[in-house]
Amino acid sequence: MRVTSDKQLKCLGSGEFPIADVPGLSVRVSPRGLKSFRLRYRIFPETKQYSMPIGRYPDVKLKDATSQARIALGEAARGRDPAAAIRRARAKPEPEFYFAPLVDQFGDEWCMANHKPRPAREKVHSLHREWGRRANFAKVDVRNITAEMVVKHLSAIRASGRHDANDLSNLKSFFKWLHGRRIVTTIPTDGVRHNSKSRPRARYLNNDETKSIWQAADEVGYPFGHIIKLLLLTATRKEEVGGMRWSEIDYTAAEWTIPHERTKKQFKSIAQPHLVPLSKPALELLRSVPQLCDEYVFPGQRGDKSIADWDKRKDALDKLSGVKDYTIHDLRRTAVTGLGRLKVPPHIKRALLHHSSRDVLDLHYDQFEYVDEKRDALERWADYLMEVAYA
């Protein structure tokens, strides 16, 4: 007797009965009346017969069982075992293939070899935070992570109002490394696109805002007021000024040399330090800094590390200045915008920013540091800034 309907299936006694229209599919009824579907199939071009469970009735309806069986038979006809995915899912996971420990290994072997310590740590931390914890991948076998799982979490990122481009980029790098190590045979991020991309910030301070912040920095004083002024005077990054060492300053030459390891520039083949000429106001400002620590110009509260509590200090500065909706990095953009207003050429501004360039001329040929040109630009900018601050 071949089963053709759910009504007929409910009336079956114990035994095994074939399902109509799907060769190899049957329903087995136990003496206790439990009904389960099973499919027997051959994987092309083999002659050996295999068997796989489809599910238990009524959790799986007859219509669903026949649909799944036809899909499985189609896979077998193409030479693929339809039960392989089921066996992988049921197999006991191997901790060495878990996402979290492999991310740490990826950080040690690839990130540290291709990035500086800080961005390398940030990439690993981002993978753990976004994909390990928020996507619950931490204890998932990386071989079982699918494109559907990735896309689902990218949609969740977008729904939360966050940008997902960097998170997807980090995951793609991780899976390319896994594939190169032959840990995974397929890359689930291939063909997956991000849903959004963060827009570059364009905020810079106008002259009135710059004046207000400079005068607030005067009132705040050492150390944060000095830091804010140096950021404006040198167009450098907050981590570079905040981590400034006494050993990096040459008062005689009026220069500040930031080691390559403390800059953001990535290319290790051109591991040049960043030489920042110090204008007269910048030099005077540094001479007024008390030497409370043998190493750091701006030590933290304990004295053995650089300054750290940026947000708390900026909040106090903002209350004094009345300027809102800006970040500390916007001070760097303000300085560069001011240099543009003073007609400083783009290649000099790029040298002052110490940006990595992908232009062949800049990357492989022009190794000149433009020290005199940078000094002239920063002196002119300092003069302009003093006029704005004390007008």
N, C-alpha and C positions, 0 to 999 in steps of 0.2 A: 504494500500500500504506500503510495506517495502522498506526502502531506502538501496540501495546496492552500490552506487557510488557517487563520488563528483559531477559528471555531473548531476545526477538525483537530488541531494540535492540542486543545484543551481536553479532548476526550480520549487521548491515547493511553493505552496501558503500558506496562513496563516493556522495554525492548529498544531497538534502534530502528529508525524509520527514515528513508530517504526523502529529501525535499524536492518537490517537482521543479523542473526547469533549470536547476543548478547542479550539474554533475559533481559528485563528490561531497555535497553538503547533506548532512543528516542531523536528526535530533535524537538524542539518547535520553530515555526515560528510565529513571532508577525505580527500584521497588517502592521507594518512599514517595514517588511521584515528582521528583526533581527533574526538570527538563533542561538540557544544555545542547547548544549547537556545536558541531564539529565539521571541519572541512578536511577532506583528503585530496592531495594534489601531487603533481609531478612537476619538477623544475626543468624546463627545457634546457638542454636536450637529454636530460637524465631519464632513466626508466624507474629509478627508485621512488617509492611512494612515501610522501610525508603527511603529517597530520598536524592540525593546529586548531585550538579552541576559538570559537567566535563569540561566545557569551552565553549567559543563562537566561532562559525565558522565565518570567515576563519582562525582566530588565531590558532584554534585547528582543524587540518584536520580530516576527517572521519577516516582515518587509525589510527591516534593517539588516537582519542576518543574511538575507539573500543579496542585498546590495553590497555588504562588506565582502561576501564570498566571491562575487563577480570581480570586485577590485583585486582581491588576492589572487584569483585565477589569472587575471590580466598580468599581474606582476610576475607570476610563475612562468607564464608564456614568454615573457621577455628575458627569462633566465635569472630572475631575482627571487630570493626567498622571502615571501611575505611575512613569515614568522620571525625573521631576524630582528625586526624592530621590537616585537613583543619580548623576545628573549633578552635583548639589551635592557629593556625597561625593567624586567624582573630580576636581572642579574644583580648581585650584591655590588654596590659601588666601591670603587677602589680609591681610598683617600689620596693616593699620590696623583690622581687625575682630577681632584677637586679644583674648582676655580681659584679659591683663595690662596693655597700654597703655590700654585703655578703663577699667580700674579706676582707674588714675592720673588719667585725665581726669575720671572720676566724682568722685574726691576733690577735685580742683581746682574743678570747676564746681558740684557739688551739696553735698558734705559740708562744705566750708569756708564755704558760704553759709548752711547750716542748722544747723551745730554749731560749738562752740568748737574752737580748734585741736587740743587734746589728744584729745577724743573723735572728732574728724574723722580724725585720724591713726590712731587705734586701729581705726576702722571699715575704713579702707583696708588697714591692716596685716593685719587679720583676714581680709579677702577674699583677699589675696595668699597668706597662710599656709594657710588652710583649703581654699580652692577653687582657687587658682592652683597651689600646690605639692602639697598632699596629694591633691587630686582630679585633678591633672594637667590643669587647664583653661588654664594660662598661655598656651599657644600654640594654643589651640583657637578657631576662629571662633565668636563668640558666637551667630551665626545657626544654628549646627549643634548647640548645646547643647540637649538634650531633657529632658523631665520624668523620663524613665527614668534618665538620667545623674545627675540631682540626687538622686532617691530612692535610687539605689544608694550614693552617697557618704554620704547621711544615715544609711543603715543601717550603714555602716562606722564612722561617728562613734559611733553608739550601741553597736556591738559593742566599741569600744575603751574603753567606760566613761565617755565624755565626753557632755556635754549638747549638743544640736544646735539648740536654739531660737534662740539669738542668731545662729548661723551662717546659718540659714535666713532669718532676718529681714534680715540684711545683704544676702544674695543677692537677696531679693525687692525691696529698695530699689534695688539696682543694676539689675535688669531692668526695673523700672518707669521708671527714668531712661532706659534704652536705648530702651524703647518710646515714651517721650515724645519722644525725639530721632529717632524713626522708623528706628533702626538695626536693630531686630528688629520683626517683625510679630506675633509671638506671645510670650507670657510663659511660659516653661516652669515657673515656680514657682507658677502659678495652680492652686489646688486641692491643692497639696502641703502636707502637715501635718508638723510636727516629731514625732519619736518620744518626746521627753522634754523636761522643763522643769526647770531647776535650782530646788531648793527654797530659799526665803529662809533665811538664817542666823538663828538665834535665840540664839546664844552670847553671854553676857555674864558678867562676872566677879562672883563673890560677894564679900562683904566681906573674907574671909580672903585670897582671891586678889588683890584690889585692894591690900590692905596689903602683901602680899609683893612685888608688882610695884613699888609706890611706893618701898619700902625698897631694892629692887634698883636702881631708878633713882637713888636717893640715892648708892648705892655706885658706879654707873657714872659719874655726873656728866656734865659738859658733853662733847659736845653732845647725845648720845642720851638721857641721863637727863632733861635739861631738856625735850626734845621729848616724851617719854612723859608727863611731868607736865602739860605744856601741853595735850596731847591730852585728858587726863582732865579738866582744869580748864575747858576751853573747848568741849568736844564738837564740835570741828572735825575736818576730814579730814587725813590724814597729808601729802598734797601741799600743803595750805594752810599747815600749820605748818612743814613741811620747806622750803618756798619763801618763808617769811616775810621781808619786807624791813624794814629800819630805818625807811624812809620811811612805812610803813604804821602805825607805832605812835605814838600821842599819849599821852605820859606824863601830861600835865597833865589831860586829859579822861579818862584811864584807859580808852582805847579802841583797838581794833585794827581798821582798815578794810581788808578784803580786796577788791581790785578785782574787778569782775564777771568779767573775763577769767580770773581765777585760781580762780573758783568753778566748781562743776559745774552750776549752774542754767542751763537751756538757753534760756529765752525771751528773745530779743534785744529784743523790744518793751518789756520791763521790765528793762533792763540796769542794775539797781541793785547797788551794792557791798554786801558783807555786813559790817555793823557788829557787832563782837563786844566787848561790855563786858568789861573786865579786872577780875576780882576782886582783892582785896588780895594773896592768895598768888600769883596769876598775874603781877601787876605786880612784886612782889618778885622773883619768879623771873627775869623779863626784865631787871630792873636788875642781876642778878648775872651776866648773860651778857657775856663779854668781846667787844669789838668788833674782831674779827680781819679783817673785810671791810667795805668801805664800803657794799656793797649788801645782802648776805645776812646774816641773823641767825645762820643755821646753814650756813655755807659748806661745800662739799665739800673734798676733799683738796687740790685745786689752788687753791682760794680764789676762783675766778671763776664757780662754779656752786653751786647748792644741794646739800645732802647727798643722796647717792644709794644707798649700800650698806646698804639697810634690812635685808635678810635676815641678813647677817653680824652686824650690830649686835644684831638681835633675838635671834639664837641665843645670844649672850653674855648678854643680859638674862635669857633663859629659864633658863639654867644657874644663874644667881644666885638667881632667884625660885623656881624649882621648879614654876612654873605651865606647863601644857602645853595643847595643842589649842586655841589661840586665835590670832586674827589681830590685827594692829594696829587694823584697823577695828572690832574688837569693843570696843575701848576707848571708841569713840564711842557704841556701843550701851549700854555700861555706864553712861556719863554720863547718857544720856537715860533709862535705866531708873531711875537714882537720882533724876533730876528728877521722874519719875512718882511715886516713893516719897515725895517731898516735896510732893506734891499740886500740882505746877505744871500749869496748864491746857494742854490739847493745842495751842491756837493759839499759845501762847508757846513751847512745845517746837518747833513747826513753824517759828516765826520764828528760833529759835536754830539749827536745822538748815539753814535757808536752802534748803529743798526747793522744787522747782517744784510748784505746785499747779494742778490742772485744775478746781478749784472756781471757778465764775463770780464769787462774792463775793471770794475771795482774789485771783483773777487780774485782774479788771477794776475792782474797786471799792475794796476795803480796801488802801490803800497805806501805812498807818501802820506804822512800824518797831518799835513797842513797846520802845524803848530802855530806859526805866526798868524795865519789867517784866522784860526780859531780864537787866538788871543785878541786880535783886533775886533772880531765880532762880539766877544763877550765883554770887552771894555766898552764898546759902543752901547751894547744892551744895558750894562750896568749904569752908564750915564743916563740913559733914557729912563731906566727904572727909578733912579734917584730923583729925577725930575717929577715923575708921576707920584712917588711915595711922599715927597715933601713939598709938593706944590701948594 
